[in-house]
């Protein structure tokens, strides 16, 4: 089978290689999926660059999202059969510990992500535990299914589980054009909240509005904090969806309402931030971290996708062999929506 992998970390996608690897074989309770599409995430870039304090076995195949057809099943598999259309769960815990049974899989000591702790989806075939695959319909294309799990799951976990979103909330969602940004806007609107969002160019304003954002702010024209206050009559937002890092961190607290909640899941602009603690305790903010979500939450997201309540926005599709170009496009921040590899 063909696969994309890297044998050393690097800031450039030039470290990605195309090669042939042996076809995988399933063991007990495992399935082989013939992948038809793989979705890109910023995690792919971070893993390629090398995560501080995280030592990975190399070579490594990137990719946390994938969709395809079951090619082969091992002994004991009953939930799927060859020929079934499936999407992969990007993260998985042990399934039996207290955290997993309480629907907090991502706090499990054995929780791991495809493309991080284990090889991912930039390849033609993958072998995974049978409980990692979810049957899906033809309501979405393979490219759309592959564009969905990680971002919609994370956005759901951030907004509902950690953010406790309400229909009366004003919500600021950063980077409408990012994969997780477009997912979060749709989920927040589905909850009835008023959505404010940021974009990096005027060309993205109409697209963000079409997703349901009431207020769209080009942050490159003087920041976003004052614009949020102006749009909310000086009150600020009740819930802030943060995944950027130091580039937005300080200004976030200037437009978060008293008693507001901030949920963060990423560090696109860097891992370290500074803040004035007086803002935190005097305005009684709540700050929560979010990391993926549970299998139960993913099933809720899949159900909404099947019903057409939410739908992935795809920016572009590249052949598997052009994974380098796909990652370069993501790093340019020129995309609006998900970037997908067609396999």
NORNORDA-V214133 format. One record per pair of residues at least 24 apart in sequence whose C-alpha atoms are under 10 Angstrom apart, sorted by sequence separation. I is the first residue (numbers start at 1). J is the second residue. If there is no record, write none. Layout:
BEGIN
i = <I & I>
j = <J & J>
END
This chain:
BEGIN
i = <38 & 39 & 40 & 41 & 64 & 65 & 66 & 89 & 90 & 91 & 155 & 167 & 168 & 169 & 170 & 171 & 172 & 173 & 174 & 175 & 176 & 177 & 185 & 188 & 189 & 224 & 228 & 236 & 237 & 238 & 239 & 240 & 241 & 242 & 243 & 244 & 245 & 246 & 249 & 250 & 251 & 258 & 259 & 260 & 261 & 262 & 263 & 264 & 265 & 266 & 313 & 314 & 315 & 316 & 317 & 318 & 319 & 38 & 39 & 40 & 64 & 65 & 89 & 90 & 91 & 121 & 155 & 159 & 166 & 167 & 168 & 169 & 170 & 171 & 172 & 173 & 174 & 175 & 182 & 186 & 187 & 188 & 189 & 198 & 199 & 223 & 225 & 226 & 229 & 230 & 232 & 237 & 242 & 243 & 244 & 245 & 246 & 248 & 249 & 250 & 254 & 258 & 259 & 260 & 261 & 262 & 263 & 264 & 265 & 266 & 312 & 313 & 314 & 315 & 316 & 317 & 318 & 38 & 39 & 40 & 64 & 65 & 88 & 90 & 154 & 155 & 158 & 165 & 166 & 167 & 168 & 169 & 170 & 171 & 172 & 173 & 174 & 182 & 185 & 186 & 198 & 225 & 228 & 229 & 243 & 244 & 245 & 246 & 247 & 249 & 250 & 253 & 257 & 258 & 259 & 260 & 261 & 262 & 263 & 264 & 265 & 312 & 313 & 314 & 38 & 39 & 63 & 64 & 151 & 152 & 153 & 155 & 156 & 160 & 165 & 166 & 167 & 177 & 181 & 184 & 185 & 186 & 197 & 224 & 225 & 228 & 229 & 244 & 245 & 246 & 253 & 256 & 257 & 258 & 259 & 260 & 261 & 262 & 263 & 264 & 265 & 37 & 38 & 39 & 151 & 152 & 155 & 156 & 159 & 160 & 165 & 166 & 176 & 177 & 183 & 185 & 223 & 224 & 225 & 226 & 227 & 228 & 229 & 245 & 246 & 257 & 258 & 37 & 38 & 150 & 151 & 152 & 154 & 155 & 159 & 175 & 176 & 182 & 219 & 225 & 226 & 245 & 246 & 256 & 36 & 37 & 38 & 90 & 150 & 151 & 152 & 153 & 154 & 155 & 156 & 177 & 182 & 198 & 224 & 225 & 253 & 35 & 36 & 37 & 90 & 148 & 151 & 152 & 153 & 155 & 156 & 160 & 176 & 177 & 182 & 196 & 197 & 224 & 225 & 13 & 16 & 34 & 35 & 36 & 147 & 148 & 151 & 152 & 155 & 156 & 159 & 176 & 196 & 253 & 1 & 12 & 15 & 33 & 34 & 35 & 36 & 88 & 150 & 151 & 155 & 175 & 176 & 11 & 15 & 33 & 34 & 35 & 152 & 10 & 11 & 13 & 33 & 34 & 35 & 148 & 152 & 176 & 196 & 10 & 12 & 13 & 32 & 33 & 34 & 35 & 95 & 196 & 9 & 10 & 11 & 12 & 32 & 33 & 34 & 92 & 113 & 176 & 9 & 10 & 11 & 32 & 33 & 34 & 9 & 10 & 11 & 31 & 32 & 33 & 89 & 92 & 93 & 8 & 9 & 10 & 31 & 32 & 33 & 88 & 92 & 173 & 176 & 7 & 8 & 9 & 31 & 32 & 88 & 91 & 172 & 175 & 176 & 196 & 6 & 8 & 9 & 30 & 31 & 32 & 88 & 89 & 90 & 171 & 174 & 175 & 195 & 5 & 30 & 31 & 88 & 89 & 90 & 172 & 173 & 174 & 175 & 194 & 197 & 16 & 17 & 29 & 30 & 31 & 88 & 89 & 170 & 172 & 175 & 195 & 196 & 197 & 16 & 28 & 29 & 30 & 87 & 88 & 89 & 174 & 16 & 26 & 27 & 28 & 29 & 30 & 31 & 86 & 87 & 88 & 193 & 239 & 9 & 25 & 26 & 27 & 28 & 29 & 30 & 86 & 87 & 88 & 238 & 239 & 240 & 242 & 243 & 24 & 25 & 26 & 27 & 28 & 29 & 34 & 65 & 66 & 85 & 86 & 87 & 8 & 9 & 25 & 26 & 27 & 28 & 29 & 31 & 33 & 34 & 36 & 38 & 64 & 65 & 85 & 86 & 87 & 7 & 8 & 9 & 27 & 29 & 31 & 32 & 33 & 35 & 37 & 38 & 63 & 64 & 65 & 80 & 84 & 85 & 86 & 87 & 174 & 7 & 8 & 9 & 31 & 33 & 34 & 35 & 63 & 64 & 79 & 80 & 84 & 85 & 86 & 6 & 7 & 8 & 33 & 34 & 35 & 62 & 63 & 64 & 77 & 78 & 79 & 84 & 85 & 5 & 6 & 7 & 33 & 35 & 61 & 62 & 63 & 74 & 77 & 78 & 80 & 84 & 85 & 5 & 6 & 7 & 33 & 61 & 62 & 64 & 66 & 67 & 71 & 73 & 76 & 77 & 79 & 80 & 81 & 4 & 5 & 6 & 33 & 60 & 61 & 63 & 64 & 65 & 66 & 70 & 71 & 72 & 73 & 74 & 79 & 80 & 87 & 4 & 5 & 6 & 60 & 62 & 63 & 64 & 65 & 66 & 68 & 69 & 70 & 71 & 73 & 74 & 79 & 86 & 172 & 185 & 4 & 5 & 60 & 61 & 62 & 63 & 64 & 65 & 66 & 68 & 70 & 73 & 85 & 88 & 184 & 3 & 4 & 5 & 60 & 61 & 62 & 63 & 64 & 68 & 87 & 88 & 91 & 3 & 4 & 57 & 60 & 61 & 62 & 63 & 86 & 87 & 90 & 91 & 56 & 57 & 59 & 60 & 61 & 62 & 63 & 66 & 86 & 89 & 90 & 181 & 56 & 57 & 58 & 61 & 62 & 87 & 88 & 89 & 180 & 181 & 54 & 55 & 56 & 57 & 61 & 87 & 88 & 170 & 181 & 54 & 70 & 90 & 180 & 89 & 172 & 51 & 68 & 70 & 170 & 171 & 172 & 67 & 69 & 170 & 171 & 172 & 173 & 174 & 175 & 48 & 66 & 67 & 68 & 69 & 170 & 171 & 172 & 173 & 174 & 175 & 47 & 48 & 67 & 68 & 169 & 170 & 171 & 172 & 173 & 174 & 175 & 47 & 67 & 169 & 170 & 171 & 172 & 173 & 174 & 175 & 43 & 46 & 47 & 168 & 169 & 170 & 171 & 172 & 173 & 174 & 44 & 43 & 44 & 166 & 43 & 68 & 69 & 165 & 166 & 67 & 68 & 165 & 174 & 67 & 68 & 163 & 164 & 44 & 66 & 67 & 163 & 66 & 67 & 68 & 163 & 66 & 67 & 68 & 163 & 174 & 66 & 67 & 65 & 66 & 67 & 159 & 172 & 40 & 65 & 66 & 67 & 159 & 38 & 39 & 40 & 64 & 65 & 66 & 67 & 158 & 159 & 38 & 39 & 65 & 66 & 158 & 172 & 37 & 38 & 65 & 66 & 158 & 172 & 36 & 37 & 38 & 64 & 65 & 171 & 180 & 35 & 37 & 38 & 64 & 65 & 155 & 170 & 35 & 36 & 37 & 170 & 35 & 36 & 34 & 35 & 36 & 171 & 34 & 35 & 170 & 171 & 172 & 33 & 34 & 35 & 169 & 171 & 33 & 34 & 32 & 33 & 34 & 32 & 33 & 31 & 32 & 33 & 31 & 32 & 165 & 30 & 31 & 32 & 33 & 163 & 164 & 30 & 31 & 32 & 163 & 29 & 30 & 31 & 162 & 163 & 211 & 25 & 26 & 27 & 29 & 30 & 31 & 33 & 162 & 163 & 211 & 23 & 24 & 25 & 26 & 27 & 28 & 29 & 30 & 31 & 32 & 162 & 163 & 21 & 23 & 24 & 25 & 26 & 27 & 28 & 29 & 30 & 31 & 162 & 211 & 20 & 21 & 22 & 23 & 24 & 25 & 26 & 30 & 159 & 18 & 19 & 20 & 21 & 23 & 24 & 26 & 37 & 38 & 39 & 158 & 159 & 18 & 36 & 37 & 38 & 39 & 158 & 36 & 37 & 38 & 39 & 40 & 41 & 157 & 158 & 207 & 35 & 36 & 37 & 38 & 39 & 40 & 158 & 37 & 38 & 39 & 157 & 36 & 37 & 38 & 39 & 41 & 5 & 36 & 37 & 39 & 40 & 41 & 155 & 35 & 39 & 154 & 39 & 5 & 187 & 5 & 4 & 3 & 4 & 5 & 187 & 3 & 4 & 5 & 3 & 4 & 190 & 2 & 3 & 4 & 190 & 2 & 3 & 189 & 1 & 2 & 3 & 187 & 1 & 2 & 3 & 163 & 186 & 187 & 1 & 163 & 186 & 187 & 1 & 162 & 163 & 185 & 186 & 162 & 163 & 186 & 162 & 163 & 183 & 162 & 182 & 183 & 208 & 161 & 182 & 183 & 207 & 158 & 182 & 183 & 204 & 207 & 158 & 159 & 182 & 204 & 158 & 161 & 180 & 182 & 204 & 157 & 158 & 179 & 200 & 201 & 203 & 157 & 158 & 179 & 200 & 155 & 157 & 158 & 178 & 179 & 42 & 154 & 155 & 156 & 157 & 161 & 177 & 179 & 41 & 42 & 154 & 155 & 156 & 157 & 160 & 178 & 199 & 41 & 42 & 153 & 154 & 155 & 177 & 40 & 41 & 153 & 154 & 39 & 152 & 153 & 154 & 157 & 151 & 152 & 153 & 156 & 157 & 150 & 153 & 156 & 149 & 150 & 153 & 154 & 153 & 154 & 156 & 152 & 153 & 156 & 152 & 153 & 155 & 153 & 154 & 150 & 152 & 153 & 149 & 152 & 153 & 148 & 149 & 152 & 179 & 149 & 178 & 148 & 149 & 152 & 148 & 182 & 183 & 178 & 181 & 182 & 183 & 149 & 177 & 178 & 179 & 181 & 182 & 145 & 148 & 177 & 178 & 179 & 180 & 181 & 152 & 175 & 177 & 178 & 179 & 180 & 152 & 177 & 178 & 179 & 145 & 152 & 176 & 177 & 178 & 179 & 144 & 145 & 151 & 175 & 176 & 177 & 178 & 148 & 132 & 148 & 149 & 131 & 134 & 147 & 148 & 134 & 140 & 147 & 148 & 136 & 139 & 140 & 145 & 146 & 147 & 148 & 135 & 136 & 139 & 144 & 145 & 147 & 134 & 138 & 139 & 140 & 144 & 136 & 137 & 139 & 143 & 144 & 136 & 144 & 140 & 143 & 140 & 143 & 143 & 113 & 106 & 107 & 106 & 107 & 105 & 106 & 107 & 105 & 106 & 107 & 151 & 104 & 105 & 106 & 104 & 105 & 106 & 103 & 104 & 105 & 147 & 148 & 103 & 104 & 105 & 147 & 102 & 103 & 104 & 146 & 147 & 101 & 103 & 104 & 146 & 147 & 100 & 102 & 103 & 144 & 146 & 147 & 99 & 100 & 101 & 143 & 146 & 100 & 124 & 143 & 144 & 146 & 123 & 143 & 122 & 123 & 142 & 143 & 122 & 143 & 91 & 92 & 95 & 142 & 143 & 91 & 92 & 93 & 122 & 142 & 90 & 91 & 92 & 93 & 90 & 91 & 92 & 91 & 89 & 90 & 89 & 91 & 90 & 89 & 89 & 87 & 123 & 124 & 125 & 52 & 122 & 124 & 121 & 122 & 123 & 46 & 122 & 46 & 121 & 43 & 45 & 42 & 42 & 43 & 42 & 66 & 39 & 65 & 66 & 68 & 67 & 66 & 39 & 63 & 38 & 37 & 38 & 37 & 38 & 37 & 38 & 45 & 37 & 40 & 44 & 45 & 36 & 42 & 45 & 40 & 41 & 45 & 40 & 42 & 41 & 42 & 40 & 41 & 40 & 41 & 39 & 40 & 41 & 39 & 40 & 38 & 39 & 40 & 18 & 19 & 38 & 39 & 18 & 37 & 38 & 39 & 17 & 18 & 37 & 38 & 16 & 18 & 36 & 37 & 38 & 16 & 17 & 18 & 36 & 37 & 16 & 17 & 35 & 36 & 16 & 35 & 14 & 15 & 34 & 13 & 14 & 13 & 14 & 16 & 12 & 13 & 13 & 14 & 13 & 14 & 12 & 13 & 4 & 12 & 3 & 4 & 2 & 3 & 4 & 5 & 13 & 2 & 4 & 12 & 4 & 3 & 2>
j = <62 & 63 & 64 & 65 & 88 & 89 & 90 & 113 & 114 & 115 & 179 & 191 & 192 & 193 & 194 & 195 & 196 & 197 & 198 & 199 & 200 & 201 & 209 & 212 & 213 & 248 & 252 & 260 & 261 & 262 & 263 & 264 & 265 & 266 & 267 & 268 & 269 & 270 & 273 & 274 & 275 & 282 & 283 & 284 & 285 & 286 & 287 & 288 & 289 & 290 & 337 & 338 & 339 & 340 & 341 & 342 & 343 & 63 & 64 & 65 & 89 & 90 & 114 & 115 & 116 & 146 & 180 & 184 & 191 & 192 & 193 & 194 & 195 & 196 & 197 & 198 & 199 & 200 & 207 & 211 & 212 & 213 & 214 & 223 & 224 & 248 & 250 & 251 & 254 & 255 & 257 & 262 & 267 & 268 & 269 & 270 & 271 & 273 & 274 & 275 & 279 & 283 & 284 & 285 & 286 & 287 & 288 & 289 & 290 & 291 & 337 & 338 & 339 & 340 & 341 & 342 & 343 & 64 & 65 & 66 & 90 & 91 & 114 & 116 & 180 & 181 & 184 & 191 & 192 & 193 & 194 & 195 & 196 & 197 & 198 & 199 & 200 & 208 & 211 & 212 & 224 & 251 & 254 & 255 & 269 & 270 & 271 & 272 & 273 & 275 & 276 & 279 & 283 & 284 & 285 & 286 & 287 & 288 & 289 & 290 & 291 & 338 & 339 & 340 & 65 & 66 & 90 & 91 & 178 & 179 & 180 & 182 & 183 & 187 & 192 & 193 & 194 & 204 & 208 & 211 & 212 & 213 & 224 & 251 & 252 & 255 & 256 & 271 & 272 & 273 & 280 & 283 & 284 & 285 & 286 & 287 & 288 & 289 & 290 & 291 & 292 & 65 & 66 & 67 & 179 & 180 & 183 & 184 & 187 & 188 & 193 & 194 & 204 & 205 & 211 & 213 & 251 & 252 & 253 & 254 & 255 & 256 & 257 & 273 & 274 & 285 & 286 & 66 & 67 & 179 & 180 & 181 & 183 & 184 & 188 & 204 & 205 & 211 & 248 & 254 & 255 & 274 & 275 & 285 & 66 & 67 & 68 & 120 & 180 & 181 & 182 & 183 & 184 & 185 & 186 & 207 & 212 & 228 & 254 & 255 & 283 & 66 & 67 & 68 & 121 & 179 & 182 & 183 & 184 & 186 & 187 & 191 & 207 & 208 & 213 & 227 & 228 & 255 & 256 & 45 & 48 & 66 & 67 & 68 & 179 & 180 & 183 & 184 & 187 & 188 & 191 & 208 & 228 & 285 & 34 & 45 & 48 & 66 & 67 & 68 & 69 & 121 & 183 & 184 & 188 & 208 & 209 & 45 & 49 & 67 & 68 & 69 & 186 & 45 & 46 & 48 & 68 & 69 & 70 & 183 & 187 & 211 & 231 & 46 & 48 & 49 & 68 & 69 & 70 & 71 & 131 & 232 & 46 & 47 & 48 & 49 & 69 & 70 & 71 & 129 & 150 & 213 & 47 & 48 & 49 & 70 & 71 & 72 & 48 & 49 & 50 & 70 & 71 & 72 & 128 & 131 & 132 & 48 & 49 & 50 & 71 & 72 & 73 & 128 & 132 & 213 & 216 & 48 & 49 & 50 & 72 & 73 & 129 & 132 & 213 & 216 & 217 & 237 & 48 & 50 & 51 & 72 & 73 & 74 & 130 & 131 & 132 & 213 & 216 & 217 & 237 & 48 & 73 & 74 & 131 & 132 & 133 & 215 & 216 & 217 & 218 & 237 & 240 & 60 & 61 & 73 & 74 & 75 & 132 & 133 & 214 & 216 & 219 & 239 & 240 & 241 & 61 & 73 & 74 & 75 & 132 & 133 & 134 & 219 & 62 & 72 & 73 & 74 & 75 & 76 & 77 & 132 & 133 & 134 & 239 & 285 & 56 & 72 & 73 & 74 & 75 & 76 & 77 & 133 & 134 & 135 & 285 & 286 & 287 & 289 & 290 & 72 & 73 & 74 & 75 & 76 & 77 & 82 & 113 & 114 & 133 & 134 & 135 & 57 & 58 & 74 & 75 & 76 & 77 & 78 & 80 & 82 & 83 & 85 & 87 & 113 & 114 & 134 & 135 & 136 & 57 & 58 & 59 & 77 & 79 & 81 & 82 & 83 & 85 & 87 & 88 & 113 & 114 & 115 & 130 & 134 & 135 & 136 & 137 & 224 & 58 & 59 & 60 & 82 & 84 & 85 & 86 & 114 & 115 & 130 & 131 & 135 & 136 & 137 & 58 & 59 & 60 & 85 & 86 & 87 & 114 & 115 & 116 & 129 & 130 & 131 & 136 & 137 & 58 & 59 & 60 & 86 & 88 & 114 & 115 & 116 & 127 & 130 & 131 & 133 & 137 & 138 & 59 & 60 & 61 & 87 & 115 & 116 & 118 & 120 & 121 & 125 & 127 & 130 & 131 & 133 & 134 & 135 & 59 & 60 & 61 & 88 & 115 & 116 & 118 & 119 & 120 & 121 & 125 & 126 & 127 & 128 & 129 & 134 & 135 & 142 & 60 & 61 & 62 & 116 & 118 & 119 & 120 & 121 & 122 & 124 & 125 & 126 & 127 & 129 & 130 & 135 & 142 & 228 & 241 & 61 & 62 & 117 & 118 & 119 & 120 & 121 & 122 & 123 & 125 & 127 & 130 & 142 & 145 & 241 & 61 & 62 & 63 & 118 & 119 & 120 & 121 & 122 & 126 & 145 & 146 & 149 & 62 & 63 & 116 & 119 & 120 & 121 & 122 & 145 & 146 & 149 & 150 & 116 & 117 & 119 & 120 & 121 & 122 & 123 & 126 & 146 & 149 & 150 & 241 & 117 & 118 & 119 & 122 & 123 & 148 & 149 & 150 & 241 & 242 & 116 & 117 & 118 & 119 & 123 & 149 & 150 & 232 & 243 & 117 & 133 & 153 & 243 & 153 & 236 & 116 & 133 & 135 & 235 & 236 & 237 & 133 & 135 & 236 & 237 & 238 & 239 & 240 & 241 & 115 & 133 & 134 & 135 & 136 & 237 & 238 & 239 & 240 & 241 & 242 & 115 & 116 & 135 & 136 & 237 & 238 & 239 & 240 & 241 & 242 & 243 & 116 & 136 & 238 & 239 & 240 & 241 & 242 & 243 & 244 & 113 & 116 & 117 & 238 & 239 & 240 & 241 & 242 & 243 & 244 & 115 & 115 & 116 & 238 & 116 & 141 & 142 & 238 & 239 & 141 & 142 & 239 & 248 & 142 & 143 & 238 & 239 & 120 & 142 & 143 & 239 & 143 & 144 & 145 & 240 & 144 & 145 & 146 & 241 & 252 & 145 & 146 & 145 & 146 & 147 & 239 & 252 & 121 & 146 & 147 & 148 & 240 & 120 & 121 & 122 & 146 & 147 & 148 & 149 & 240 & 241 & 121 & 122 & 148 & 149 & 241 & 255 & 121 & 122 & 149 & 150 & 242 & 256 & 121 & 122 & 123 & 149 & 150 & 256 & 265 & 121 & 123 & 124 & 150 & 151 & 241 & 256 & 122 & 123 & 124 & 257 & 123 & 124 & 123 & 124 & 125 & 260 & 124 & 125 & 260 & 261 & 262 & 124 & 125 & 126 & 260 & 262 & 125 & 126 & 125 & 126 & 127 & 126 & 127 & 126 & 127 & 128 & 127 & 128 & 261 & 127 & 128 & 129 & 130 & 260 & 261 & 128 & 129 & 130 & 261 & 128 & 129 & 130 & 261 & 262 & 310 & 125 & 126 & 127 & 129 & 130 & 131 & 133 & 262 & 263 & 311 & 124 & 125 & 126 & 127 & 128 & 129 & 130 & 131 & 132 & 133 & 263 & 264 & 123 & 125 & 126 & 127 & 128 & 129 & 130 & 131 & 132 & 133 & 264 & 313 & 123 & 124 & 125 & 126 & 127 & 128 & 129 & 133 & 262 & 122 & 123 & 124 & 125 & 127 & 128 & 130 & 141 & 142 & 143 & 262 & 263 & 123 & 141 & 142 & 143 & 144 & 263 & 142 & 143 & 144 & 145 & 146 & 147 & 263 & 264 & 313 & 142 & 143 & 144 & 145 & 146 & 147 & 265 & 145 & 146 & 147 & 265 & 145 & 146 & 147 & 148 & 150 & 115 & 146 & 147 & 149 & 150 & 151 & 265 & 146 & 150 & 265 & 151 & 119 & 301 & 120 & 120 & 120 & 121 & 122 & 304 & 121 & 122 & 123 & 122 & 123 & 309 & 122 & 123 & 124 & 310 & 123 & 124 & 310 & 123 & 124 & 125 & 309 & 124 & 125 & 126 & 286 & 309 & 310 & 125 & 287 & 310 & 311 & 126 & 287 & 288 & 310 & 311 & 288 & 289 & 312 & 289 & 290 & 310 & 290 & 310 & 311 & 336 & 290 & 311 & 312 & 336 & 288 & 312 & 313 & 334 & 337 & 289 & 290 & 313 & 335 & 290 & 293 & 312 & 314 & 336 & 290 & 291 & 312 & 333 & 334 & 336 & 291 & 292 & 313 & 334 & 290 & 292 & 293 & 313 & 314 & 178 & 290 & 291 & 292 & 293 & 297 & 313 & 315 & 178 & 179 & 291 & 292 & 293 & 294 & 297 & 315 & 336 & 179 & 180 & 291 & 292 & 293 & 315 & 179 & 180 & 292 & 293 & 179 & 292 & 293 & 294 & 297 & 292 & 293 & 294 & 297 & 298 & 292 & 295 & 298 & 292 & 293 & 296 & 297 & 297 & 298 & 300 & 297 & 298 & 301 & 298 & 299 & 301 & 300 & 301 & 298 & 300 & 301 & 298 & 301 & 302 & 298 & 299 & 302 & 330 & 301 & 330 & 301 & 302 & 305 & 302 & 336 & 337 & 333 & 336 & 337 & 338 & 305 & 333 & 334 & 335 & 337 & 338 & 302 & 305 & 334 & 335 & 336 & 337 & 338 & 310 & 333 & 335 & 336 & 337 & 338 & 311 & 336 & 337 & 338 & 305 & 312 & 336 & 337 & 338 & 339 & 305 & 306 & 312 & 336 & 337 & 338 & 339 & 310 & 295 & 311 & 312 & 295 & 298 & 311 & 312 & 299 & 305 & 312 & 313 & 302 & 305 & 306 & 311 & 312 & 313 & 314 & 302 & 303 & 306 & 311 & 312 & 314 & 302 & 306 & 307 & 308 & 312 & 305 & 306 & 308 & 312 & 313 & 306 & 314 & 311 & 314 & 312 & 316 & 317 & 292 & 290 & 291 & 291 & 292 & 291 & 292 & 293 & 292 & 293 & 294 & 338 & 292 & 293 & 294 & 293 & 294 & 295 & 293 & 294 & 295 & 337 & 338 & 294 & 295 & 296 & 338 & 294 & 295 & 296 & 338 & 339 & 294 & 296 & 297 & 339 & 340 & 294 & 296 & 297 & 338 & 340 & 341 & 294 & 295 & 296 & 338 & 341 & 296 & 320 & 339 & 340 & 342 & 320 & 340 & 320 & 321 & 340 & 341 & 321 & 342 & 291 & 292 & 295 & 342 & 343 & 292 & 293 & 294 & 323 & 343 & 292 & 293 & 294 & 295 & 293 & 294 & 295 & 295 & 294 & 295 & 295 & 298 & 298 & 298 & 299 & 302 & 341 & 342 & 343 & 271 & 341 & 343 & 341 & 342 & 343 & 267 & 343 & 268 & 343 & 266 & 268 & 266 & 267 & 268 & 268 & 340 & 314 & 340 & 341 & 343 & 343 & 343 & 317 & 341 & 317 & 317 & 318 & 318 & 319 & 319 & 320 & 327 & 320 & 323 & 327 & 328 & 320 & 327 & 330 & 326 & 327 & 331 & 327 & 330 & 330 & 331 & 330 & 338 & 338 & 339 & 338 & 339 & 340 & 339 & 340 & 339 & 340 & 341 & 320 & 321 & 340 & 341 & 321 & 340 & 341 & 342 & 321 & 322 & 341 & 342 & 321 & 323 & 341 & 342 & 343 & 322 & 323 & 324 & 342 & 343 & 323 & 324 & 342 & 343 & 324 & 343 & 323 & 324 & 343 & 323 & 324 & 324 & 325 & 327 & 324 & 325 & 326 & 327 & 327 & 328 & 327 & 328 & 320 & 328 & 320 & 321 & 320 & 321 & 322 & 323 & 331 & 321 & 323 & 331 & 324 & 343 & 343>
END
